């Protein structure tokens, strides 16, 4: 990568944003605040994630640019309000990266990714002077993401299962407790046990090195795609979902599902 060219283009982005926020700039850009931009930033972040899920490189490239725009715009607003500027943010992240990677820039050793992240978490805990090793996980995160981050932090502190079989045992234990809660028909008890089941499933995903949020997002999309196929097939038959039986929809659903399975098997066999 040509770092000098990249630096020049980044400077151009800084200048464009400065012009947009200037006296003769864009009315919309000029009225934005740190707070008003947050919903748009969140939207861009989710669009970025979607482009990764779809393996759409062109859109991914575009969305990365949109994220950088938001970073620069937020920094520009801060500078205008006599706060920090983009250089201050770059100083902070550069110093942080060096300090939290003693196994790269210092004398500590890290033989695996787990140990590297363990060093990072320990250094961050010390820097922030936090009381608990679970501190610092934003409460506003989606519940699955937050659950996995809390579990990761506990694991980096040494609080973790040793074998995946133990995690499976916990999953089955929580499911059994949920069944028992259902028999008592107490809403609060059932809600608690459902939460425990979900937490245990997230723990299993973490142990298997899979992001639970990503897995569920992909399952959501798979369900959406398959249901759309059901609707499409019903339309060919001159029917709608409302005018169809569950048996009819199940028949189409299973056909769509089996077609997908057949394609996967063919790919695995190299045909």
N, C-alpha and C positions, 0 to 999 in steps of 0.2 A: 504493500500500500504506500502511495505517495503521501507521506505525513504533511509535507509542506502544502500540497494542493488541498488536502483535507482542512488544514488550518485556515487557508485562504477562503475556502467555501464556508467555513464556520463563521469567520469574520464577516463575510457577506450576509449571512443570516442575521448576525447581530445588528448590522447596519440597516437591513430591511425592517426588522422589528422596531428599531429605534425610530425609523421614518414613519412607520405605521402609527406609532404612539406620539409622534411629534405634532406641532401646531397645524400642519397641513396634511395630517395623516387620515386614517380611516376612522369615522365616528364610532363604529362598533368597537374597534380595537382600543380606542382611547378611553372608552367608558368602562373597560373591564377592570376587575379587581382580583386579588388573590382568591377570594371566595367565589366570585362569579364564574371563574374559569374551571373550578373543580369538577363540576358535572361533565364538562366537555373533555377534561383530561381523563376522567374515568371511562368515558365512552371510547376515547382513542385507545386506552389500554386494553379494553375488551375487544376492540376491532383488531388490535395487534395479535391478541391471543387467538382470535378466530382465524386470522391469516396463517398462523403457525399450525393450527389444527388441520387446516385445509391444504397445507404445504404449498401455499400460493406465494411464491417468492417475490413476484412483482408487487403484490399488495403488501407483503411484509416489509419490503423496502420503503414503500410509501408511508406505511404506518409508523415505521421507525423515525422517519422525517417529521411526521406530525407530533410524535412524542418530544423530539428535540425542539420543535417550535414552541411547545408549551413550556419546556424548561427555560428557554431563552426569554419567552414572554413574561413568565413569573419573575425571573431575575431582573428584567428591565423595569417592571413595576416596583420591585424592591429598591432598585437604584434610584428611581425617581422620588421615592419616599425617604431618601437618605438612609436606606438600609444597606444590606450587603449587595455586592454585584456578582456577576458570573465568575469573575476571577477568584472571589472569596470562596465560592462553592467548589471550584476546581481545586483550590488549595486544600480545602477540607477533605475532599474525597481522595486526593493524592496522598495526603498524610495518613489518612485512615487506612488506605490499602497497604501502605508500607508497614505501618505499625501492627496491623492485624494479620500480617503474613510473615511472622518471624521465621517460619520454616523456608521462606524464599529470600527475604532480605536480612535475616538475622541468623542466629546459630541454632535455633530450635529445629527439630526434625519432625517430619510428617510423612509416614510411609504410605498413607492412603488418604482418600478424599475425606473419610470420616474424621481422621486425626487432624486434617487441615481445618475442617469446619469446627472441630472441637477447640482448636487454638483460637479461631476467630471469635467464637462465643465466649470463651474465657476472657479474652482481651476486651471485648465489648462490655462484658459485665463489670470488669474492673474500671474501665474508662468512665462508664455511666454512674458508677458508685450505686448500683442497684442492690436492693435488699434480697430479692428472690431471683433465681436463675430463670424463672418464667416471666419476669417483667419484660416489657418492651414489645409484646405482641399486641398490635392495635385491636381494641375491642370491636372496631367497625369492620374488620375483615369478614368476608363470608365465613359462615360457621365451619364448613369443612376445612378451609384453608387455615383458620385459626386453630382448630383442633390439631391439625397435623403439625403446625409450627410449635404449639405447646408441647406436643409429644416429642418433637425433634429436640427442643431445648432440654427437656428432661433427660432424653437419651444421651445428649452430649455431656450432661452432668453425671452420667453413669447410672441413671435410673431407667433401666430398660430390660426387656426380656432377653434371654440368651438364645432361645431356639424358636423357630416359627411355629412349632407344635404347641408351644405355650400360648402363643397369640391365638391360635385356632381354638384352644381350650377356653380362652377368655370369651371369644366370639360365641361359642356354643353355650357357655354359662349365661351370658347376657341374653341370648335368645330365649333360653329356658325361663329366665326371670321375667322376660316380657310376656311369655305365654301365661305364667302364673298371675301376672298383673292383670291380664285381660280377663281371667276368670273372676277376679274380684270386682271388675267393672268400675274401677275408680279412675277418673280421667287424669288426675294429677300423677297417680302412680304409673299409669300406662305411659303418659308423656315422659316421665323420668326414665322409664326403662327403654323406651324407643330411643331417647337421647343416648343412653348407655350403649345400646346396640350400634348406633351410628358411630359413636366414639370408638368402639372396639373395631368396627370395620375400617375406619380411618387408620387405626393403629396397624391393622393388617396390611393395608395399602402402603403405609410408611415402611413397615418392616420388609416389604417386597420391593421397596424403592420405587414406588409409583405414587404420583400426586393424586390423591383422592378426588380433588376438585376437577382435575383434568379428566379423570376417568368418568365421573358423573356427567360432566359437560358433554363428553363424546357419546355417552349413553342417551342423553337427552336428544342429541342430534340424530342418533340412530333411530330412536322412537319416532321423532318428527318425520324423518324420511320414510320410514316404513308405513306410518299412518297415512302419509300423503299417497303412497302407492296403493293402499287399501281404498282410499277415496277415488283415486284415478280409475282403478279397476271397476269399482261400483258404478262410476259414471259411464264406463263403456257398456255396462249392463243396463243402463237406463235407470239406475237407482241412486239414492243418496244414503248417507249414514243413518239419517233419521228414519228412513223407510226400510232399513235392512235389519236382519236379526243378528244377534251376537254370533250365532253359528256361521253365518255367511261371512261376517268380518273375520272371524277366527280362521276360516278356511283360506281366505286371501292372505291374511297375515302370515300364516304358516308357510304358504307357497312362496311369499316374498322372502321370508327368513331362510327357507331351505335353498332357494336360489343363491342367496348370499353365501351360505355354508358350502354349497357345491363349488362356487367360484374360488373360495378360499382353499378348498381341498385340491382343486386343479392347480392353483398357484404353488401349493406345497409340493405337489407331485411334479412340477415343472412342465406341465402340459399347457 
